[in-house]
Amino acid sequence: MSLVLQRWVLDKPWQTIGLCFLFVALASAGLKNFQENGDPRQFFGEEDPVFKLFTSIENQYAGNEMVSFIIHPKNDQIFTRQILHLIETLTDEAWTMPHSTRVDSIANFQNTRVQGDQLDVEYMIEDALNFTDEQVRYVENVVMSEPALKNALISNRGHVSAVFVRIVMDDQNVDGSEVVTFAKQLRDKYRERYPDVEIMMTGTVPFAQAGIAATRSEIIKTMPLGMLIVIGLLLAMLRSVSLMLVTLVLVILSITAGVGLGCWLGIVISPMAAAAPAMILT
């Protein structure tokens, strides 16, 4: 069979070239279905027993995607009226984040007070700007002595606090982009409002979106540089512009056909796979 194919290729070179270009064109057309998935779960095999246990827990209860805002006053003092007010208002606004289902912070921690036979349950922080010094000290004492908060929503030194927003998404890429865009706008607004406070953002959702953004950025930077290096090396080795062009066209067509064929087959590209063409060129 191989001898027959070899003979046909040698006897009909132009037909062979035409068929190859037709195949490349049809395969490359699959690029219109290109989908990129930044979900970190892509890095785990479906048969991994720990991963299977994790997905079963998610399916039974709910996903645990998260956006976290880290609040660090430059003077390391969380327990002031201004910073407590920041945490209080950020907690309230975080509820408006798309696909948010729960927000946790020291502000909305359910604090229980005992007065005789009466139990009063209320948020830990309400109307912080009007707190007295005694109320600020009370909040500090409760928060720093509460095991559920210390080293979770407040550092053990009381100099850094966090606001955790739990997210449930249907589409990791579309919904994740929407969530991160909103979260960045919220973070930037509070950075501008409180210049003496470091406000940072992390979590599984920003991490996944950052992977996609970093991959795209590096491809844009790396591909032209890689192309120039390949052209230079081909010219040095082949000493012919025509041979260099033929080789370069062959590499580019192979990449586009391979990725396009994968898209036709419904393969979702991970950030690492998306970087493969740049790696091949370099």
BAFINU-234746 format. One line per field, with one value per residue: residue number from 1; residue in one letter; z, x, y of N, C-alpha, C, O in turn. Coordinates in steps of 0.001 Angstrom, whole numbers. Atoms other than C-alpha are relative to their C-alpha. Layout:
<kelums>
pos	NUM, ...;
code	a, ...;
nz	Z, ...;
nx	X, ...;
ny	Y, ...;
caz	Z, ...;
cax	X, ...;
cay	Y, ...;
cz	Z, ...;
cx	X, ...;
cy	Y, ...;
oz	Z, ...;
ox	X, ...;
oy	Y, ...;
</kelums>
This chain:
<kelums>
pos	1, 2, 3, 4, 5, 6, 7, 8, 9, 10, 11, 12, 13, 14, 15, 16, 17, 18, 19, 20, 21, 22, 23, 24, 25, 26, 27, 28, 29, 30, 31, 32, 33, 34, 35, 36, 37, 38, 39, 40, 41, 42, 43, 44, 45, 46, 47, 48, 49, 50, 51, 52, 53, 54, 55, 56, 57, 58, 59, 60, 61, 62, 63, 64, 65, 66, 67, 68, 69, 70, 71, 72, 73, 74, 75, 76, 77, 78, 79, 80, 81, 82, 83, 84, 85, 86, 87, 88, 89, 90, 91, 92, 93, 94, 95, 96, 97, 98, 99, 100, 101, 102, 103, 104, 105, 106, 107, 108, 109, 110, 111, 112, 113, 114, 115, 116, 117, 118, 119, 120, 121, 122, 123, 124, 125, 126, 127, 128, 129, 130, 131, 132, 133, 134, 135, 136, 137, 138, 139, 140, 141, 142, 143, 144, 145, 146, 147, 148, 149, 150, 151, 152, 153, 154, 155, 156, 157, 158, 159, 160, 161, 162, 163, 164, 165, 166, 167, 168, 169, 170, 171, 172, 173, 174, 175, 176, 177, 178, 179, 180, 181, 182, 183, 184, 185, 186, 187, 188, 189, 190, 191, 192, 193, 194, 195, 196, 197, 198, 199, 200, 201, 202, 203, 204, 205, 206, 207, 208, 209, 210, 211, 212, 213, 214, 215, 216, 217, 218, 219, 220, 221, 222, 223, 224, 225, 226, 227, 228, 229, 230, 231, 232, 233, 234, 235, 236, 237, 238, 239, 240, 241, 242, 243, 244, 245, 246, 247, 248, 249, 250, 251, 252, 253, 254, 255, 256, 257, 258, 259, 260, 261, 262, 263, 264, 265, 266, 267, 268, 269, 270, 271, 272, 273, 274, 275, 276, 277, 278, 279, 280, 281, 282;
code	m, s, l, v, l, q, r, w, v, l, d, k, p, w, q, t, i, g, l, c, f, l, f, v, a, l, a, s, a, g, l, k, n, f, q, e, n, g, d, p, r, q, f, f, g, e, e, d, p, v, f, k, l, f, t, s, i, e, n, q, y, a, g, n, e, m, v, s, f, i, i, h, p, k, n, d, q, i, f, t, r, q, i, l, h, l, i, e, t, l, t, d, e, a, w, t, m, p, h, s, t, r, v, d, s, i, a, n, f, q, n, t, r, v, q, g, d, q, l, d, v, e, y, m, i, e, d, a, l, n, f, t, d, e, q, v, r, y, v, e, n, v, v, m, s, e, p, a, l, k, n, a, l, i, s, n, r, g, h, v, s, a, v, f, v, r, i, v, m, d, d, q, n, v, d, g, s, e, v, v, t, f, a, k, q, l, r, d, k, y, r, e, r, y, p, d, v, e, i, m, m, t, g, t, v, p, f, a, q, a, g, i, a, a, t, r, s, e, i, i, k, t, m, p, l, g, m, l, i, v, i, g, l, l, l, a, m, l, r, s, v, s, l, m, l, v, t, l, v, l, v, i, l, s, i, t, a, g, v, g, l, g, c, w, l, g, i, v, i, s, p, m, a, a, a, a, p, a, m, i, l, t;
nz	0, -79, 1286, 946, -334, 354, 1448, 422, -349, 927, 1357, 65, -1059, -136, -643, -1424, -655, -55, -1034, -1301, -290, -274, -1358, -943, -17, -711, -1418, -597, -172, -1351, -950, -367, -1192, -1043, -1369, -957, -1338, -1014, -1242, -481, 14, 1231, -261, -724, 766, -473, -757, -1264, -1063, -809, 820, 88, -1281, -15, 890, -572, -1070, 673, 603, -1056, -775, 887, 329, -1005, 635, -952, 196, -1328, -115, -1141, -462, -842, -239, -3, -1387, -639, -994, 523, -905, -73, 571, 1451, 608, -246, 945, 1308, 50, -33, 1292, 1020, -187, 555, 1463, 574, 260, 1337, 1013, 769, -367, -1395, -820, -1417, -295, -1386, -506, -1422, -113, -93, -914, -911, -1377, -984, -1301, -1035, -983, -876, 677, 1394, 951, 1128, 1110, 942, 708, -812, 289, 598, -158, -651, -119, -1220, -1166, -1059, -247, -717, 973, 816, -826, -149, 1247, 43, -979, 452, 1237, -241, -889, 626, 812, 1365, 752, -68, 1032, 1106, 519, -607, -296, -1443, -540, 159, 902, 1325, -24, 1319, 344, 898, 778, 625, 1342, 703, 1411, 977, 1021, -642, 774, 162, -1317, -717, 500, -526, -1446, -232, 421, -1080, -1195, 216, -113, -1417, -653, 397, -626, -1402, -24, 196, -1150, -1184, 512, -1028, -241, 1100, 257, 1012, 406, 344, 47, 1101, 1239, 581, 392, 1295, 1025, 158, 838, 1392, 429, 88, 1182, 1200, 40, 346, 1399, 824, -90, 350, 1381, 946, -305, 426, 1465, 437, -318, 938, 1321, -38, -46, 1288, 984, -306, 288, 1381, 900, 1158, -397, 458, -901, -1294, 117, 96, -1338, -890, 373, -438, -1459, -300, 433, -909, -1259, 190, 307, -1215, -958, 600, -65, -1392, -224, 636, -848, -1246, -1074, -623, -164, -1287, 188, 363, 1391, 858, 147, 752, 1271, -275, -409, 1195, 825, -644;
nx	826, -885, -688, 980, 157, -1251, -51, 1003, -529, -1076, 530, 950, -411, 870, 1228, -327, -97, 1359, 747, -556, 501, 1427, 121, -394, 1057, 1164, -349, -186, 1306, 462, -423, 1163, 584, -1042, 430, -1103, 507, -1000, 317, -1147, 321, -548, -1324, 158, 644, 1336, -63, -698, 979, 231, 783, 1346, 652, 261, 1123, 1222, 417, 555, 1287, 976, 280, -103, -1375, -650, -769, -70, -762, -394, -601, -912, -58, -1185, -361, -1453, -465, 274, 1069, 1314, 1082, 299, 1321, -81, -241, 1187, 1012, -403, 371, 1462, 577, -463, 811, 1329, -66, -401, 1215, 508, -858, 723, -108, -398, 997, -295, -1120, -453, -1012, 231, 1110, 1301, -71, 1146, -470, 1053, -175, 887, 443, 908, 566, 245, -1095, 110, -890, -76, -1272, -1114, -253, 1100, -169, -1309, -489, 543, -423, -790, -1255, 340, 529, -1129, -749, 831, -122, -1342, -100, 799, -567, -1314, 141, 923, -756, 532, -436, -1449, -728, 910, 414, -889, -1300, -211, -481, 1048, -432, 541, 1321, 420, 1413, 111, 1247, 172, 567, 500, 34, 382, -1048, -1221, -669, 857, 360, -1225, -444, 931, -267, -1300, 131, 701, -848, -1079, 572, 266, -1310, -585, 770, -395, -1392, 31, 659, -848, -1379, -914, 308, -252, 1146, -423, 1040, -476, 1092, -34, 515, -1046, -1155, 285, 22, -1372, -704, 383, -538, -1465, -327, 233, -1002, -1306, 36, -128, -1388, -963, 129, -841, -1414, -331, -18, -1255, -1101, 90, -423, -1455, -651, 207, -888, -1387, -211, 335, -652, 881, 1243, 1130, 123, 456, 1427, 718, -9, 817, 1406, 335, 191, 1212, 1165, 129, 573, 1401, 791, 95, 898, 1333, 558, 396, 1241, 1086, 291, 601, -988, -120, -1421, -431, -1054, -1270, 98, 51, -1367, -816, -548, -1136, -1109, -491, -746, -1258;
ny	-1205, -1157, -148, -548, -1409, -682, -96, -980, -1328, -331, -145, -1119, -933, -1165, 454, 242, -1312, -564, 709, -414, -1347, 129, 552, -1054, -1017, 547, 162, -1329, -629, 326, -1042, -821, 628, -6, -263, 86, 268, -295, 702, 788, 1426, 571, 560, 1253, 1053, 355, 1246, -237, 281, -1195, -922, 561, -290, -1442, -307, 568, -908, -1180, 340, 253, -1206, -1174, -353, -839, -1062, -1107, -1228, -471, -1327, -78, -1386, -198, -1409, -172, -147, 1293, -154, 331, -386, -1426, -253, -106, 1316, 815, -483, 538, 1417, 61, -399, 942, 1211, -267, -109, 1288, 775, -337, 619, 1026, 1412, 177, 688, -184, -893, 165, -928, -262, -953, 673, 1139, 6, -149, 262, -638, 526, -989, 727, 1167, -375, 137, -928, 356, -1116, -84, -479, -1417, -751, -1444, -92, -1379, -593, 773, -617, 719, 1224, 948, 476, 952, 1200, 755, 575, 1088, 1135, 555, 608, 1161, 948, 973, 83, -1171, -181, 746, 299, -1298, -1000, 597, 178, -1279, -994, -1072, 286, 624, 481, 141, 1142, 47, 1313, -159, 1186, -366, 1015, 28, -487, -1042, -1180, -523, -360, -1300, -994, -130, -642, -1401, -702, -10, -965, -1341, -211, -170, -1280, -1071, -124, -467, -1446, -604, 189, 104, 495, 1411, 930, 875, 971, 946, 1333, 964, 958, -612, -853, 817, 615, -1047, -499, 966, -238, -1298, 100, 810, -814, -1065, 564, 431, -1207, -465, 1050, 461, -764, 218, 1359, 25, -623, 917, 1124, -488, -173, 1310, 668, -630, 383, 1420, 360, -963, -198, -656, 813, 1161, -519, -292, 1276, 606, -832, 218, 1357, -37, -774, 776, 1151, -489, -401, 1191, 809, -655, -21, 1350, 200, -764, 757, 1156, -474, -76, -1318, -262, -544, -1009, 638, 446, -1172, -518, 963, -522, -881, 854, 698, -940, -375;
caz	0, 886, -2418, -4364, -2500, -3012, -6744, -7019, -5259, -7557, -10707, -9844, -7811, -8618, -7699, -4447, -3644, -4470, -2208, 619, 342, 236, 3405, 5151, 4135, 5399, 8647, 9257, 8849, 12221, 13866, 13807, 16557, 18674, 22403, 25188, 28685, 31597, 34206, 36384, 36331, 32816, 34406, 36171, 34589, 34799, 36241, 39082, 42251, 44211, 41326, 40974, 44672, 44302, 41344, 43118, 46107, 43758, 41963, 45245, 46933, 44854, 43153, 45240, 42845, 44625, 44284, 47273, 48130, 50412, 52470, 53945, 55455, 55003, 58732, 59541, 61484, 60498, 63549, 62802, 61856, 58306, 57572, 59219, 57084, 53986, 54804, 55549, 52277, 50168, 51652, 50727, 47163, 46661, 46814, 43505, 41725, 38884, 39884, 43547, 46050, 49330, 50760, 53920, 55883, 59446, 58677, 58171, 60701, 62854, 66302, 69271, 72406, 75631, 77778, 80650, 79117, 75739, 72772, 70203, 66812, 64550, 62037, 63536, 61841, 61145, 60561, 61353, 60766, 63807, 66093, 69427, 70557, 72851, 69941, 67849, 70725, 71184, 67506, 67721, 70845, 69383, 65949, 67265, 69742, 67338, 65947, 62898, 61881, 62976, 60215, 57914, 57459, 59607, 60004, 63372, 63774, 62796, 60025, 56977, 56372, 53519, 51816, 50188, 47404, 46416, 42744, 40887, 37107, 34192, 31687, 33070, 30224, 29588, 33188, 34548, 32332, 33461, 37137, 36901, 34978, 37701, 40478, 38944, 38660, 42290, 43407, 41441, 42837, 46398, 45620, 44404, 47393, 49942, 48662, 52005, 51772, 49606, 48049, 46150, 44357, 44116, 44013, 41657, 39161, 38731, 38605, 35702, 33792, 34471, 32911, 29729, 29598, 30253, 27548, 24973, 25901, 25681, 22348, 20932, 22149, 21464, 18047, 16126, 17953, 17355, 13686, 13299, 15016, 12817, 9662, 10695, 11515, 8285, 6217, 8026, 7543, 4078, 2567, 303, 573, -1439, 725, 3863, 2632, 1748, 5189, 6976, 5045, 5854, 9601, 9619, 7624, 9903, 12994, 11600, 10231, 13495, 15715, 13269, 13138, 16926, 16912, 14441, 16864, 19678, 21639, 24091, 24200, 27583, 28165, 27936, 24662, 23281, 23838, 21866, 18465, 19978, 21549, 18214, 16398, 18994;
cax	0, 2820, 4565, 1385, 927, 4577, 4336, 1149, 2818, 5840, 3752, 1254, 3081, 727, -2375, -650, 175, -3391, -4881, -2531, -3555, -7219, -6781, -4984, -7729, -10506, -8661, -7745, -11388, -11940, -10208, -13593, -14616, -11569, -12329, -9891, -10452, -8539, -10065, -7224, -9084, -7685, -4348, -5793, -6721, -10336, -9259, -7276, -8973, -8504, -9858, -12843, -13589, -13323, -15736, -18213, -18267, -18815, -21643, -23306, -23022, -21749, -18663, -16133, -14935, -13855, -12737, -10792, -10025, -7019, -6976, -3679, -3426, 87, 242, -797, -3852, -7047, -9024, -9749, -13066, -11919, -10639, -13615, -15862, -13892, -14421, -18093, -18845, -16696, -18586, -21912, -20816, -19309, -22833, -23556, -20784, -22154, -22784, -21935, -23702, -22004, -19718, -17666, -15728, -15295, -17988, -20860, -19680, -22649, -21723, -23750, -24131, -25610, -27625, -29148, -31489, -31460, -29280, -28704, -27240, -26033, -23328, -19917, -19587, -22488, -22113, -18381, -17775, -19889, -18183, -16901, -13406, -15003, -16881, -13691, -11888, -14814, -14695, -10949, -11236, -13996, -12406, -8914, -10250, -12629, -11074, -13378, -11946, -8326, -5957, -9003, -10542, -7991, -4266, -2926, -1314, -4490, -2773, -4418, -8062, -9958, -13332, -14195, -16794, -18043, -18979, -21120, -20661, -22195, -19462, -15938, -14720, -17690, -18850, -15296, -14370, -17487, -16710, -13069, -13932, -16394, -13959, -11146, -13399, -14427, -10821, -9669, -12495, -11471, -7786, -8585, -10815, -8268, -4746, -3165, -4500, -3182, -6143, -5243, -7305, -6797, -8845, -9560, -11550, -8902, -6204, -7898, -8488, -4921, -3648, -5592, -4528, -865, -857, -2370, 35, 3087, 1962, 1604, 5102, 6755, 5379, 6964, 10265, 10190, 9417, 12414, 14707, 13438, 13919, 17468, 18380, 16843, 18752, 21988, 21496, 19922, 21593, 18585, 15643, 13365, 14137, 13644, 10217, 9163, 10184, 8518, 5271, 5339, 5688, 2920, 508, 1231, 410, -2799, -3981, -3233, -4973, -7885, -8358, -8420, -11118, -13188, -12958, -14288, -11057, -10990, -7552, -5909, -3467, -514, -1761, -2442, 1208, 2384, 2628, 4909, 7018, 7233, 8389, 11031;
cay	0, 2366, 1628, 2389, 5686, 6554, 5844, 7934, 10884, 10701, 10348, 13090, 15753, 18632, 16634, 15645, 19248, 20300, 17611, 18611, 22258, 21214, 19136, 22007, 24443, 22149, 21374, 25027, 26030, 24367, 27339, 29088, 26632, 27460, 27287, 27954, 26607, 28109, 25799, 24381, 21045, 20574, 19678, 16596, 13289, 12191, 8844, 10405, 9031, 12256, 14329, 11967, 12404, 16179, 16285, 13988, 16353, 19301, 17508, 16571, 19947, 22879, 24203, 26068, 28735, 31873, 35470, 36786, 40400, 40850, 44045, 45250, 48757, 50116, 50893, 47279, 48488, 46700, 47741, 51370, 52942, 53658, 50137, 48454, 50651, 49609, 45921, 46538, 48339, 45996, 43051, 44653, 45444, 41992, 40566, 42311, 40402, 38238, 34601, 35234, 32988, 33844, 36524, 35993, 38587, 39748, 42356, 39899, 37324, 36320, 37619, 36391, 38472, 37179, 39558, 37680, 35093, 36823, 35946, 38685, 37656, 40452, 41262, 41865, 45264, 47616, 51372, 51270, 54987, 55784, 53273, 54474, 53528, 50974, 49356, 49175, 47448, 45075, 44065, 43526, 41371, 39197, 38774, 38008, 35453, 33695, 30449, 30549, 33934, 33953, 32795, 32569, 36005, 37829, 37224, 36101, 39538, 41350, 43293, 41673, 40796, 39155, 39168, 35830, 35683, 32240, 31849, 29308, 29390, 27510, 28382, 28721, 30925, 33247, 33582, 33659, 36597, 38469, 37803, 38877, 42057, 43060, 42110, 44171, 47212, 46794, 46388, 49442, 51562, 50798, 51280, 54771, 55461, 54163, 54984, 54004, 50461, 47633, 45836, 42691, 40069, 36329, 33130, 30257, 32353, 35115, 32411, 30630, 33869, 35023, 31801, 32472, 36134, 35309, 32645, 34983, 37760, 35513, 34080, 37588, 38443, 35098, 34206, 37129, 36664, 32915, 33497, 35801, 33287, 30439, 32519, 33405, 29787, 28467, 31002, 30108, 26365, 26223, 29308, 29738, 32119, 29816, 26750, 28861, 29994, 26428, 25144, 28056, 27607, 23882, 24565, 27198, 25022, 22045, 24112, 25608, 22261, 20454, 23005, 23326, 19566, 19480, 22167, 20126, 17195, 19387, 19530, 22446, 24038, 24551, 27455, 25049, 23568, 27039, 27904, 24845, 26615, 29248, 26491, 24655, 27774, 28577;
cz	0, -1309, -1046, 243, -394, -1505, -501, 266, -991, -1416, -144, 1108, 179, 624, 1503, 770, 159, 1099, 1400, 393, 318, 1418, 1047, 117, 780, 1499, 689, 209, 1387, 1035, 403, 1241, 1183, 1356, 931, 1399, 1016, 1325, 451, 14, -1243, 234, 741, -887, 602, 847, 1310, 1151, 873, -768, -138, 1288, 80, -856, 540, 1125, -602, -574, 1057, 730, -916, -304, 1040, -658, 879, -566, 1399, -102, 1283, 349, 987, 151, 109, 1401, 829, 1049, -649, 843, 242, -650, -1520, -653, 225, -925, -1411, -132, -49, -1363, -1127, 88, -613, -1530, -662, -286, -1394, -1115, -749, 514, 1441, 783, 1489, 125, 1483, 324, 1490, 182, 179, 811, 1023, 1454, 971, 1324, 971, 996, 872, -665, -1487, -836, -1171, -1052, -1017, -722, 916, -181, -699, 319, 709, 195, 1274, 1253, 1017, 151, 689, -959, -890, 777, 183, -1253, -83, 940, -465, -1205, 268, 926, -580, -913, -1453, -879, -67, -958, -1130, -667, 595, 321, 1508, 663, -103, -926, -1435, 166, -1424, -121, -1053, -678, -697, -1286, -510, -1455, -854, -1050, 570, -731, -83, 1350, 774, -422, 546, 1481, 247, -419, 1085, 1227, -134, 133, 1461, 766, -307, 632, 1452, 145, -135, 1221, 1257, -450, 1018, 333, -1254, -134, -1176, -270, -367, -31, -1235, -1322, -615, -462, -1378, -1119, -236, -854, -1470, -517, -177, -1233, -1278, -144, -435, -1443, -924, -15, -578, -1471, -986, 241, -455, -1510, -538, 245, -984, -1390, -53, -25, -1329, -1081, 217, -395, -1478, -1023, -1280, 495, -382, 900, 1380, -27, -47, 1381, 955, -275, 485, 1503, 344, -382, 905, 1315, -162, -281, 1255, 1011, -544, 57, 1424, 326, -648, 875, 1350, 1163, 506, 364, 1374, -239, -410, -1455, -956, -250, -853, -1327, 206, 390, -1209, -840, 602, 261;
cx	861, 726, -933, -181, 1240, 90, -981, 478, 1066, -519, -900, 313, -959, -1350, 223, 59, -1383, -830, 488, -512, -1497, -231, 322, -1096, -1208, 288, 103, -1318, -582, 396, -1158, -693, 964, -596, 1179, -579, 1112, -243, 1213, -266, 539, 1338, -70, -714, -1334, 2, 771, -989, -305, -851, -1439, -776, -376, -1217, -1315, -535, -623, -1380, -1084, -397, -6, 1461, 572, 913, -53, 775, 296, 625, 839, 211, 1152, 289, 1522, 558, -288, -1110, -1356, -1104, -19, -1357, 41, 147, -1191, -1149, 303, -460, -1518, -602, 435, -791, -1387, 29, 380, -1205, -550, 855, -786, 302, 474, -1135, 229, 1206, 328, 1068, -243, -1190, -1334, 56, -1137, 495, -1172, 358, -1040, -299, -1065, -460, -212, 1256, -261, 1033, -41, 1336, 1069, 229, -1216, 188, 1322, 483, -485, 342, 699, 1299, -271, -533, 1108, 801, -780, 103, 1359, 115, -753, 642, 1297, -66, -909, 764, -483, 476, 1518, 697, -921, -423, 815, 1321, 195, 550, -1048, 374, -510, -1358, -402, -1516, -79, -1370, -65, -815, -489, -217, -457, 1091, 1248, 614, -828, -308, 1230, 522, -874, 273, 1283, -40, -674, 898, 1151, -502, -270, 1296, 593, -736, 428, 1460, 62, -584, 879, 1461, 1000, -231, 331, -1209, 366, -1123, 633, -1205, 58, -467, 1028, 1216, -211, 27, 1392, 831, -292, 630, 1512, 421, -169, 1062, 1361, 40, 195, 1444, 979, -47, 842, 1493, 442, 101, 1305, 1194, 17, 475, 1520, 737, -140, 902, 1444, 272, -193, 674, -815, -1306, -1195, -204, -487, -1500, -823, -102, -911, -1488, -463, -291, -1311, -1251, -226, -658, -1477, -889, -199, -975, -1431, -670, -455, -1297, -1193, -428, -574, 955, 81, 1463, 281, 1077, 1337, -19, -13, 1384, 875, 521, 1203, 1224, 610, 876, 1352, 874;
cy	1257, 235, 608, 1497, 787, 205, 1062, 1420, 428, 245, 1223, 1029, 1168, -364, -219, 1316, 618, -650, 403, 1382, -32, -532, 1061, 1050, -489, -138, 1355, 721, -287, 1019, 904, -565, 16, 377, -203, -133, 218, -689, -828, -1501, -689, -690, -1344, -1008, -395, -1268, 144, -189, 1219, 1004, -491, 255, 1476, 348, -571, 874, 1255, -278, -186, 1273, 1232, 235, 957, 1022, 1245, 1177, 547, 1384, 33, 1464, 150, 1495, 133, 218, -1256, 61, -255, 625, 1508, 203, -34, -1377, -924, 413, -499, -1450, -150, 318, -927, -1301, 186, 28, -1317, -886, 272, -590, -1071, -1405, -221, -652, 210, 927, -150, 1024, 178, 938, -712, -1289, 108, -12, -162, 657, -569, 1112, -646, -1277, 233, -158, 939, -391, 1134, -45, 602, 1501, 596, 1481, 319, 1429, 673, -807, 896, -787, -1330, -1066, -565, -1038, -1297, -886, -685, -1190, -1241, -670, -741, -1208, -1072, -968, -78, 1145, 123, -961, -481, 1298, 1141, -687, -98, 1250, 1096, 1137, -185, -673, -370, 20, -1097, 3, -1353, 160, -1351, 392, -1175, -196, 654, 1179, 1277, 628, 453, 1357, 1118, 267, 779, 1466, 827, 126, 1000, 1432, 347, 234, 1365, 1179, 208, 401, 1519, 705, -66, -164, -533, -1471, -806, -918, -902, -995, -1328, -940, -874, 608, 954, -798, -609, 1031, 577, -949, 198, 1289, -55, -789, 807, 1080, -534, -468, 1195, 501, -1017, -389, 819, -211, -1387, -106, 582, -920, -1163, 420, 139, -1330, -743, 581, -412, -1445, -329, 895, 219, 614, -871, -1218, 428, 242, -1286, -653, 761, -193, -1374, -32, 701, -779, -1207, 417, 326, -1207, -847, 587, 12, -1356, -317, 723, -690, -1169, 397, 72, 1431, 215, 589, 1049, -605, -458, 1179, 580, -903, 542, 916, -815, -707, 941, 345, -1218;
oz	-696, -1689, -1872, -701, -898, -1960, -1430, -546, -1411, -2145, -1229, 2063, 1306, 1405, 2327, 1872, 1198, 1826, 2331, 1543, 1170, 2135, 2047, 1213, 1579, 2333, 1810, 1077, 1863, 2152, 1437, 1901, 2171, 1478, 838, 1778, 1007, 2309, -322, 73, -1269, -563, 1038, -1621, 1821, 1642, 2067, 1179, 1288, -200, -129, 1252, 551, -420, 357, 1275, -118, -464, 817, 1120, -1354, 412, 1778, -188, 1583, -1350, 2220, -930, 2372, -511, 2039, -749, 702, 1636, 2042, 1938, -1306, 315, 1318, -1401, -2160, -1626, -670, -1381, -2145, -1130, -765, -1848, -2027, -935, -1296, -2178, -1814, -1134, -1939, -2292, -127, 797, 1793, 575, 2293, -671, 2337, -449, 2036, 1275, 1009, 711, 1592, 1982, 786, 1862, 615, 1591, 528, -1006, -2172, -425, -1813, -762, -1511, -312, 1774, 779, -1772, 1481, 1732, 1164, 1750, 2316, 659, -392, 422, -811, -1222, 223, 207, -1154, -453, 558, -336, -1238, -253, 1036, 36, -1921, -2352, -2104, -1107, -1000, -1925, -1835, 190, 769, 2276, 1881, 459, -798, -2266, 1005, -2391, 865, -2148, -18, -1522, -1332, -319, -1751, -536, -1453, 850, -101, 197, 1546, 1483, 417, 912, 1927, 1079, 245, 1412, 1844, 834, 710, 1894, 1608, 598, 986, 1912, 1117, 545, 1589, 2112, -504, 634, 1311, -2360, 815, -2304, 525, -1063, -31, -2158, -2381, -1806, -1455, -2220, -2186, -1359, -1618, -2304, -1611, -1135, -1905, -2158, -1241, -1256, -2109, -1905, -1038, -1224, -2083, -1767, -705, -1042, -2040, -1470, -588, -1484, -2046, -1026, -750, -1792, -1889, -739, -877, -2058, -2167, -2373, 1415, 385, 1265, 2016, 922, 576, 1776, 1729, 649, 955, 1939, 1161, 385, 1178, 1847, 638, 210, 1492, 1553, 197, 329, 1629, 1069, -89, 913, 2182, 2315, -274, 1021, 1772, -1334, -1220, -2176, -2063, -1273, -1183, -1642, -558, 13, -1307, -1330, -112, 799;
ox	574, 990, -511, -212, 1147, 502, -683, 256, 1103, 8, -998, -451, -1230, -1905, -640, -475, -1698, -1544, -305, -888, -1974, -1107, -383, -1405, -1773, -561, -375, -1418, -1459, -121, -1101, -1452, 760, -1285, 1915, -1484, 2122, 436, 1714, 677, 673, 1754, 968, -1638, -1506, -913, 893, -2014, -1448, -1743, -2367, -1972, -1458, -2082, -2372, -1749, -1641, -2284, -2253, -1553, -1064, 2342, -166, 2022, -1035, 1711, -610, 1505, 336, 575, 1172, 872, 2183, 1750, -83, -1169, -1913, -2124, 312, -1819, -828, -544, -1562, -1928, -611, -1081, -2043, -1455, -354, -1130, -1892, -850, 25, -1133, -1280, 546, -1522, 1453, 861, -2308, -666, 2143, -555, 2006, -1225, -1752, -2147, -834, -1376, 896, -2230, 1445, -2192, 608, -2247, 359, -809, 2348, -1309, 2229, -1106, 2254, 799, 537, -1608, 312, 1345, 1188, 140, -238, 1403, 1435, 396, -205, 1102, 1185, -201, 272, 1446, 665, -255, 790, 1501, 901, -1117, 1323, 305, 377, 2074, 394, -536, -112, 666, 1328, -487, 456, -879, -150, -362, -1520, 237, -2245, 465, -2406, 789, -1804, 175, -1008, -184, 1382, 1260, 1141, -326, -105, 1184, 959, -373, 265, 1311, 560, -218, 965, 1500, 178, -37, 1382, 1073, -121, 569, 1825, 842, -141, 810, 1960, 2077, 311, -69, -1579, 540, -2054, 1647, -2348, 828, 74, 1315, 1853, 687, 584, 1737, 1692, 611, 1193, 2048, 1392, 691, 1559, 2046, 1069, 935, 1937, 1963, 989, 1590, 2270, 1512, 959, 1899, 2095, 1073, 1212, 2154, 1720, 804, 1474, 2186, 1360, 599, 882, -268, -1940, -2152, -1336, -1261, -2202, -1881, -1168, -1654, -2293, -1590, -1254, -2088, -2213, -1369, -1511, -2305, -2016, -1294, -1825, -2383, -1868, -1497, -2135, -2290, -1608, -873, 524, 260, 2074, -330, 1637, 2054, 965, 518, 1631, 2004, 1691, 2167, 2347, 1827, 1937, 2337, 1973;
oy	2231, 1375, 1416, 2286, 1906, 1272, 1813, 2318, 1585, 1085, 1795, 1166, 1580, 409, 81, 1444, 1198, 40, 541, 1609, 718, -49, 1195, 1520, 257, 178, 1524, 1587, 434, 991, 1569, 144, -690, 1390, -1185, 609, -485, -395, -1645, -2290, -1913, -1531, -1937, -657, -385, -1483, -819, 493, 1413, 1633, 317, 544, 1827, 1108, 33, 1019, 1749, 550, 116, 1438, 1684, -240, 1610, 1278, 1482, 1016, 691, 1620, -246, 2266, -490, 2099, -719, 20, -1261, -788, 625, 1069, 2007, -656, -625, -1679, -1683, -424, -874, -1816, -1003, -426, -1215, -1897, -705, -540, -1565, -1775, -556, -403, -1837, -1737, -1335, -341, -49, 860, -70, 1222, -325, 1015, -304, -2133, 1173, -1049, 439, 447, -813, 1695, -680, -2130, -598, 235, 866, -438, 1503, -755, 1444, 2206, 137, 1867, 1003, 1712, 1621, -588, 1840, -1883, -2329, -2244, -1751, -2068, -2383, -2102, -1855, -2223, -2359, -1892, -1838, -1961, -2118, -538, -372, 1068, 474, -2153, -1338, 1530, 2294, -1833, 580, 1401, 2178, 2244, 711, -1559, 44, -81, -948, 96, -1678, 892, -2371, 1287, -2333, -1322, 1852, 2096, 2366, 1826, 1458, 2144, 2181, 1415, 1685, 2311, 1923, 1190, 1676, 2280, 1476, 1128, 2046, 2184, 1341, 1061, 2187, 1793, 818, -1287, -989, -1987, -445, -1610, -442, -1131, -1372, -483, -605, 290, 830, -445, -579, 773, 943, -513, 139, 1324, 503, -440, 779, 1333, 77, -353, 1125, 976, -656, -649, 232, -338, -1552, -812, 38, -1017, -1550, -317, -268, -1483, -1383, -150, -636, -1761, -1072, 490, 369, 95, -977, -1537, -287, -107, -1370, -1123, 157, -303, -1523, -663, 207, -819, -1572, -293, -109, -1275, -1357, -120, -233, -1446, -939, 211, -691, -1518, -460, 132, 2366, -628, 1581, 1106, -18, -296, 1094, 1217, -539, 324, 865, -480, -863, 552, 532, -1085;
</kelums>
